């Protein structure tokens, strides 16, 4: 089993797909993170109810994340 912080360490500078608690899907490149799984993502696209929008660079609070996938 892979621990979440180990996955984030291996995923630096790679594209991730994150499912959030409210059902949104966020895809972007992981630039940084902390011990609380707060993440800095760049080149972000958000998908919600079939609508896509570009967000650029965001800081995502870790407790909003349901799942993380490598792309």
Sine and cosine of phi, psi and omega as CSV:
sin_phi,cos_phi,sin_psi,cos_psi,sin_omega,cos_omega
0.00,0.00,0.70,-0.71,0.00,-1.00
-1.00,-0.09,0.77,-0.64,0.06,-1.00
-0.98,0.22,0.55,-0.84,-0.06,-1.00
-0.83,0.55,-0.68,0.73,-0.02,-1.00
-0.93,0.37,-0.53,0.85,0.09,-1.00
-0.91,0.41,-0.65,0.76,0.05,-1.00
-0.89,0.46,-0.67,0.74,0.01,-1.00
-0.91,0.42,-0.63,0.78,0.03,-1.00
-0.87,0.50,-0.69,0.72,-0.01,-1.00
-0.96,0.29,-0.32,0.95,-0.11,-0.99
-0.99,-0.16,0.06,1.00,0.02,-1.00
-0.84,0.55,0.70,-0.72,0.00,-1.00
0.91,0.42,0.36,0.93,0.08,-1.00
-0.87,-0.50,0.34,-0.94,0.02,-1.00
-0.98,0.19,0.70,-0.72,0.03,-1.00
-0.83,-0.55,0.42,-0.91,0.17,-0.99
-0.88,-0.48,0.82,-0.57,-0.07,-1.00
-0.85,-0.52,0.78,-0.63,0.11,-0.99
-1.00,-0.09,0.80,-0.60,-0.03,-1.00
-0.99,-0.16,0.31,-0.95,-0.04,-1.00
-0.83,0.55,-0.56,0.83,-0.05,-1.00
-1.00,0.07,0.14,0.99,0.08,-1.00
1.00,-0.07,-0.10,0.99,0.03,-1.00
-0.96,0.28,0.48,-0.88,0.08,-1.00
-0.92,-0.40,0.81,-0.58,-0.02,-1.00
-0.88,-0.48,0.77,-0.64,0.02,-1.00
-0.83,-0.56,0.76,-0.65,0.02,-1.00
-0.12,-0.99,0.08,-1.00,-0.02,-1.00
-1.00,-0.01,0.79,-0.61,-0.02,-1.00
-0.97,0.23,0.89,-0.45,0.01,-1.00
-0.99,-0.16,-0.46,0.89,-0.01,-1.00
-0.13,-0.99,0.22,-0.98,0.01,-1.00
-0.33,-0.94,0.20,-0.98,0.09,-1.00
-0.78,-0.62,-0.06,-1.00,-0.08,-1.00
-0.92,0.39,-0.25,0.97,0.04,-1.00
-1.00,-0.09,0.12,0.99,-0.02,-1.00
0.92,0.38,0.34,0.94,0.20,-0.98
-0.93,0.36,0.68,-0.74,-0.13,-0.99
-0.79,-0.62,0.54,-0.84,0.18,-0.98
-0.96,-0.28,0.86,-0.52,-0.01,-1.00
-0.86,-0.50,0.64,-0.77,0.05,-1.00
-0.89,-0.45,0.30,-0.96,-0.02,-1.00
0.79,0.62,0.75,0.66,-0.14,-0.99
-1.00,0.04,0.67,-0.74,0.18,-0.98
-0.85,-0.53,0.72,-0.70,0.01,-1.00
-0.93,-0.36,0.72,-0.70,0.08,-1.00
-0.88,-0.47,0.82,-0.57,0.00,-1.00
-0.61,-0.79,0.86,-0.51,0.01,-1.00
0.79,0.61,0.64,0.77,0.04,-1.00
0.99,0.10,-0.13,0.99,0.02,-1.00
-0.99,-0.11,0.72,-0.69,0.03,-1.00
-0.94,-0.33,0.59,-0.80,0.14,-0.99
-0.52,-0.85,0.54,-0.84,0.00,-1.00
-1.00,0.03,0.73,-0.69,-0.02,-1.00
-0.93,-0.38,-0.26,0.97,-0.03,-1.00
0.98,0.19,-0.84,-0.54,0.00,-1.00
-0.97,-0.24,0.74,-0.67,0.01,-1.00
-0.71,-0.70,0.34,-0.94,0.21,-0.98
-0.93,-0.36,0.84,-0.54,-0.07,-1.00
-0.93,-0.36,0.82,-0.57,0.02,-1.00
-0.95,0.30,0.75,-0.66,-0.13,-0.99
-0.88,0.47,-0.51,0.86,-0.05,-1.00
-0.97,0.24,-0.03,1.00,0.08,-1.00
-1.00,-0.02,-0.11,0.99,-0.10,-0.99
-1.00,-0.02,0.77,-0.64,0.06,-1.00
-1.00,-0.09,-0.69,0.73,0.01,-1.00
-0.51,-0.86,0.43,-0.90,0.00,-1.00
-0.79,-0.61,0.74,-0.67,0.04,-1.00
-0.75,-0.67,0.63,-0.78,0.15,-0.99
-0.98,0.21,0.57,-0.82,0.03,-1.00
-0.97,-0.23,0.00,0.00,0.00,0.00
